[in-house]
Amino acid sequence: MSASTTVVWDDVFTEYDFGPTHPLRPLRLELTMALAGQLGVLSRPGVTVQAPTSASDDVLELVHDPLYVASVKRAPDDLMGRLSLRWGLGTSDNPVFPGMHEASALVTGATVDAARAVWTGRSEHAVNVSGGLHHAMRDRASGFCVYDDPAVAIAWLLAHGAERVAYVDVDVHHGDGVEAAFYDDPRVMTVSLHESGRTLFPGTGWPDQSGDGEGLGTNVNVALPAGTGDAGWLRAFTAVVPPVLRAFRPQVMLTQHGCDTHALDPLAHLMMSVDGQREGLRVLHELAHELCDGRWVAVGGGGYEPVQVVPRAWTHLLAEVVGGGRVDGATPNDWRGLAAERGHELAPTSLTDGRDTAYEPWEGGPGRGDALDDAVLATRRAVFPHLGLDPLAAQG
């Protein structure tokens, strides 16, 4: 389905590193690109792998406070840490590390590079698996995120003529930083499908957080109950995401693919498989072609099982974005050896979890009366009327 794809990658992305005991391990990126490379995903026809360029201060300041950018630059030299803490730096979630600004600006620049490739027509799709740092706010770091690369890329698109940008976030955590950046902006629809804030950081992302002012109805949150698996997640996803995107009619889509919805992820409580995750990818790919003439930018995000889950999940992401067919079967022997050597554990032998991804589509009406359908109905009732949609109608 994909005519041309830009993959923005360089080993330097592994320098975004909060330290050996931090959950966000650069190993996940190393093993993802090794797996995709060994499977031939990156050498498919029409794929260009390009090195990133760093985001300049002017680009970062499309979203971030100039004083915050300056504080990130000086944080490694702030020996007492007092100035850094004011900006959310030097915490257990966001410890300061040498070269933090440089590494963070490069990740952000890579997502802007991906957006530029798509918006200028150089590529139909583009992907930056190192990106997706969706918690960073205008003036503070949060949730392992220093700069908010999706928000900066969206702001870049708006500055270069985009009139309607859709952001879809399937990370297990609410995409609060991107939401905050565009909460009252009718040009941007933000959609976040996440575990409920009752049981997970950042404790936000409720259905009634639906935008403000002219942006009312363009902010969509689906707060899923803990324990939701493939069938429930796909039921909720298809009951909300396609209808709201069709109503919004975006010119370009930017999607965030945190894979911490997986049952093995140590930081969250959803129960998805890589099979369910890649079914969601398929739907988003189809929507990009249906609604945006194929203009699709994809980024990574969360994912804290760096051997068992992230490499497989994001190899499926790369395979879907670049086109040419899904990857199935066994993981390559050489990759399993590398994963065992670098991760100090036995690597998965299969590219999938072998799960059935069948689900019951949304039928409208009052739903089944369970917690999942209650969550879906709450979102549809909060948002659909603003978009001219019937909250109780079948998904279509």
Secondary structure as UniProt FT lines:
FT   STRAND          5..8
FT   HELIX           11..15
FT   TURN            20..21
FT   HELIX           27..38
FT   TURN            39..40
FT   HELIX           41..43
FT   TURN            45..46
FT   STRAND          47..50
FT   HELIX           57..60
FT   TURN            61..63
FT   HELIX           66..74
FT   HELIX           75..77
FT   TURN            79..80
FT   HELIX           82..86
FT   TURN            87..88
FT   TURN            98..99
FT   HELIX           100..119
FT   TURN            120..121
FT   STRAND          125..128
FT   TURN            129..130
FT   TURN            134..135
FT   TURN            138..139
FT   TURN            143..144
FT   HELIX           149..159
FT   TURN            160..161
FT   STRAND          165..169
FT   HELIX           176..181
FT   TURN            182..184
FT   TURN            186..187
FT   STRAND          188..195
FT   TURN            197..199
FT   TURN            201..202
FT   TURN            207..208
FT   HELIX           213..215
FT   TURN            216..217
FT   STRAND          219..224
FT   TURN            226..227
FT   HELIX           230..248
FT   STRAND          252..256
FT   TURN            260..261
FT   TURN            263..264
FT   TURN            266..267
FT   STRAND          271..272
FT   HELIX           274..292
FT   TURN            293..294
FT   STRAND          296..299
FT   TURN            306..309
FT   HELIX           310..322
FT   HELIX           333..343
FT   TURN            365..368
FT   HELIX           371..383
FT   HELIX           384..387
FT   TURN            391..392
//
